[in-house]
Amino acid sequence: MSRSVAPGVVVVIGLAVWLLPAFAGSPLPEGFVRLSNVAPGIRQDMRYAGPDNFTGRRVPGYKAPVCILARPVAEALKRVQARLEPRNLSLMVFDCYRPQRAVGAFLAWAQTGGGPDSTYYHPNITRSQIVPLGYVARTSSHSRGTAVDLTIIRRPRDEKAVDRPGGRQEHSNTRLGIQPRTCLNVQPPRQGIGAEAVDMGTAFDCFDEKSRTRHPGIGAIAQANRRLLLEVMRAEGFKNYASEWWHFSMRLNGFTKAHDFVVN
C-alpha cells in the first residue's frame, strides 16, 4: 500500500477553493459545528451551494458554501488533516451536512427530469438510472451530519493566494478555458498558485462504475491516491461507501435523526 500520494498528476483548483476563516455564524442544533471552527486548514469547495454540480444550479437548503458536521466527525477530520499535513497535503470537502430538502431535490431532479441536465456527470447511464443504481438515495447519512464527501489536495505554495468566500464558484477547468467532455475525461495537470487536486481517476459526483473505490480500470496513480485517502480516513474511524471513492461516514450514537436546517 502506498504511504504517500503517487507523483505525477495534479489538477489546479485555483479560485474555486478557499480557506474559510473561523466564524460564529447562526446557531446550530446541539452537537453540530462548522468545520472551519474546528479544522480551519481543511479546504472547502462546497459544490451544492452553487451551480457547479450535477443539477446545474444551487441546491435547496444551501445558502452559503459552508461545511457543517456533527462535532465528532469534524474532530476526526482534524486528525486526518494532521496525518496529511506533514506530507504537504490537505483534505478538501465537497459536501458535509445536507438538508433533507436537498435530498428531496436530488430525487426530484433524477426522477422527474426537471431542471438542467449534463451528461458530464453521467456519461454512460441515463438520468432515470441514477436512483436505481444507487448514486442518489432516498435517505442520506449526510442529513444526520455524519457523512462527508472529500478528496486530497496538495497544499498551495502561497496560502495567501487562496480565495476567500464571496467570489463566484466555478469549475476549475472552466476557469482555465478547458472544457472536459465528461467526468471521466480529467484534463492534464496545470501548475499554478492555487490548490492542486491529486488524480483520483474521476471527478467528484461522477455517476459511473469507475467511481467505485477499488475499480481496477483507473490508472495506477489514481489507485494509489484512493488507497491513501481510504487509509487515512479509516485510521480515524470512517467507513467508505464502496461505490463512491469520495464518500465517507461514521456511525455515531445520538446522531440518528435526519435534519433539515439551512446551511448558512
C-alpha positions as a printed Julia matrix, in Angstrom:
264×3 Matrix{Float64}:
   0.0    0.0     0.0
   1.32   3.44   -0.93
   2.31   5.57    2.03
   2.36   8.83    0.04
   0.49  10.38   -2.85
   1.7    8.99   -6.14
   3.64  11.67   -8.04
   2.61  12.85  -11.45
  -0.92  14.02  -11.96
  -2.36  17.09  -10.3
  -5.13  19.45  -11.37
  -5.29  23.11  -10.37
  -8.31  24.0    -8.29
  -7.39  27.68   -8.12
 -10.11  30.22   -7.48
 -12.81  27.64   -6.77
 -11.14  26.74   -3.47
 -10.66  28.8    -0.36
  -9.54  28.54    3.21
 -12.51  29.53    5.34
 -11.8   31.59    8.44
 -13.41  30.54   11.7
 -16.62  32.41   12.42
 -19.61  32.21   14.72
 -22.46  32.25   12.17
 -26.05  31.38   13.03
 -26.72  29.0    15.93
 -26.66  25.31   15.03
 -28.53  22.36   16.56
 -26.82  20.83   19.56
 -23.86  18.68   18.61
 -23.23  20.34   15.22
 -20.29  22.58   14.36
 -18.88  24.44   11.4
 -15.76  22.68   10.2
 -13.88  25.97    9.89
 -14.18  26.41   13.66
 -12.61  23.01   14.32
 -10.18  22.48   11.44
  -9.69  25.77    9.57
  -6.88  24.3     7.46
  -9.23  21.97    5.57
 -10.27  23.43    2.22
 -13.95  23.79    1.34
 -15.32  23.63   -2.2
 -18.99  23.24   -1.39
 -20.49  22.24   -4.71
 -24.19  22.29   -3.85
 -24.08  25.93   -2.69
 -23.57  26.98   -6.33
 -24.29  25.71   -9.87
 -21.14  23.57  -10.2
 -22.9   20.24   -9.53
 -24.92  17.61  -11.37
 -28.2   19.55  -11.04
 -26.67  22.63  -12.68
 -27.99  25.02  -10.04
 -27.77  25.86   -6.34
 -29.45  23.09   -4.37
 -32.34  23.97   -2.0
 -31.2   24.31    1.61
 -27.73  25.66    0.8
 -27.48  29.4     1.42
 -23.72  29.5     1.95
 -20.7   27.41    0.91
 -20.06  26.2     4.45
 -19.3   22.73    5.82
 -21.36  21.77    8.88
 -20.89  18.41   10.63
 -21.54  16.5    13.82
 -18.73  17.54   16.16
 -17.16  14.04   16.42
 -16.93  13.91   12.61
 -15.31  17.34   12.41
 -12.82  16.41   15.12
 -11.97  13.16   13.32
 -11.33  15.12   10.1
  -8.99  17.38   12.05
  -6.99  14.29   12.99
  -6.97  13.09    9.38
  -5.7   16.52    8.34
  -2.89  16.22   10.87
  -1.85  12.94    9.22
  -1.67  14.6     5.8
  -0.06  17.95    6.55
   3.48  16.56    7.11
   3.27  15.32    3.5
   2.29  18.81    2.29
  -1.22  17.52    1.63
  -4.67  18.62    2.78
  -8.25  17.46    2.73
 -10.79  19.31    0.63
 -14.51  18.79    1.29
 -17.25  18.93   -1.34
 -20.3   18.28    0.86
 -20.94  17.78    4.57
 -24.29  18.11    6.36
 -27.04  18.01    3.72
 -30.55  19.32    4.48
 -33.32  16.78    3.91
 -34.9   19.14    1.37
 -31.72  18.81   -0.71
 -32.08  15.02   -0.69
 -35.63  15.5    -1.96
 -34.42  17.9    -4.64
 -31.9   15.32   -5.89
 -34.64  12.7    -6.15
 -36.95  15.09   -7.98
 -34.19  16.02  -10.42
 -33.41  12.37  -11.16
 -36.98  11.09  -11.35
 -38.98  13.9   -12.95
 -36.45  15.23  -15.41
 -36.87  18.78  -14.16
 -34.08  21.33  -14.31
 -30.94  21.37  -16.41
 -29.11  18.2   -17.29
 -25.49  17.48  -18.12
 -24.15  14.14  -19.25
 -20.79  15.29  -17.87
 -21.78  13.64  -14.59
 -23.43  10.5   -16.02
 -21.83   9.78  -19.41
 -22.76   6.09  -19.59
 -26.21   5.99  -17.97
 -29.45   7.93  -18.31
 -30.74  10.26  -15.63
 -33.55   7.8   -14.85
 -30.96   5.15  -13.87
 -29.21   7.3   -11.27
 -31.54   6.38   -8.36
 -31.95   2.64   -9.18
 -28.17   2.27   -9.44
 -27.69   3.83   -6.0
 -25.93   7.06   -6.91
 -28.76   9.12   -5.34
 -30.62   7.72   -2.32
 -33.97   8.49   -0.71
 -32.26   9.0     2.65
 -28.74  10.15    3.38
 -26.33   9.99    6.3
 -25.33  13.49    5.2
 -28.61  14.72    6.7
 -27.51  13.38   10.08
 -24.24  15.27    9.87
 -22.27  12.03    9.95
 -21.07  11.85    6.33
 -18.65  13.86    4.23
 -17.61  13.93    0.57
 -13.97  14.86    0.12
 -10.66  14.44   -1.66
  -6.95  15.11   -1.15
  -5.14  18.17   -2.5
  -1.58  19.39   -2.45
  -1.31  22.42   -0.19
  -0.84  25.72   -2.06
   2.63  27.14   -2.25
   1.2   30.52   -1.26
  -1.57  30.23    1.34
  -2.46  33.93    0.91
  -3.32  33.35   -2.75
  -6.22  31.04   -1.94
  -9.54  32.83   -2.45
 -11.88  33.6     0.41
 -15.71  33.35    0.27
 -17.58  35.85   -1.86
 -16.21  35.1    -5.3
 -18.05  33.21   -7.99
 -17.83  29.44   -7.72
 -16.93  27.76  -10.98
 -15.32  24.6   -12.24
 -11.56  24.95  -12.26
 -11.3   23.67  -15.83
 -13.92  26.18  -16.96
 -11.9   28.99  -15.39
  -8.82  27.82  -17.27
 -10.68  27.72  -20.58
 -10.72  23.91  -20.68
 -13.96  22.0   -21.27
 -13.8   18.35  -20.18
 -16.22  16.17  -22.11
 -17.2   14.02  -19.14
 -16.36  13.36  -15.51
 -14.17  10.52  -16.79
 -12.17  12.81  -19.07
  -9.98  14.5   -16.48
  -7.77  17.1   -18.12
  -3.96  17.08  -17.96
  -2.36  18.79  -14.95
  -1.83  22.54  -14.81
   0.58  24.14  -12.38
  -0.4   27.37  -10.64
  -0.66  29.28   -7.39
  -3.92  27.72   -6.24
  -4.51  24.37   -4.54
  -3.77  21.3    -6.61
  -6.03  18.24   -6.57
  -4.37  14.88   -6.9
  -5.55  12.44   -9.56
  -8.45  10.33   -8.28
  -9.44   8.8   -11.61
 -12.81  10.56  -11.9
 -14.35  13.85  -10.89
 -16.46  14.19   -7.74
 -20.08  13.03   -8.21
 -19.21  11.03  -11.31
 -22.07   8.56  -11.68
 -20.06   5.78  -13.23
 -18.58   2.39  -12.38
 -15.1    3.92  -12.36
 -16.06   5.88   -9.25
 -16.03   2.61   -7.28
 -13.2    2.99   -4.78
 -11.37  -0.17   -5.86
 -12.22  -0.08   -9.56
  -9.34  -1.69  -11.48
  -9.92   0.35  -14.64
  -8.35   3.59  -13.44
  -4.67   4.48  -13.66
  -2.02   3.36  -11.17
  -1.56   6.89   -9.8
  -5.28   7.29   -9.13
  -5.43   3.87   -7.49
  -2.58   4.8    -5.16
  -4.24   8.11   -4.25
  -7.55   6.4    -3.5
  -5.74   3.92   -1.27
  -4.11   6.77    0.62
  -7.43   8.55    1.2
  -9.01   5.27    2.32
  -6.1    4.55    4.66
  -6.07   7.9     6.49
  -9.86   8.06    6.78
 -10.19   4.52    8.11
  -7.47   5.24   10.64
  -9.78   7.81   12.26
 -12.94   5.69   12.24
 -14.54   6.48    8.9
 -16.21   3.95    6.6
 -16.12   4.35    2.83
 -19.1    3.82    0.52
 -17.63   1.38   -1.99
 -19.42   2.9    -4.99
 -18.01   6.4    -4.4
 -14.34   6.97   -3.6
 -15.15  10.41   -2.1
 -17.91   9.39    0.36
 -17.11   8.56    4.0
 -19.31   8.3     7.08
 -19.26   7.48   10.79
 -21.84   5.64   12.88
 -22.47   7.79   15.97
 -24.8    7.43   18.92
 -27.04  10.45   19.25
 -26.89  11.36   15.55
 -29.63   9.19   14.06
 -32.13  11.9    13.09
 -32.26  13.46    9.63
 -32.24  17.27    9.85
 -33.49  19.99    7.51
 -31.98  23.21    8.85
 -30.47  25.53    6.25
 -26.73  25.65    5.6
 -25.68  29.25    6.33
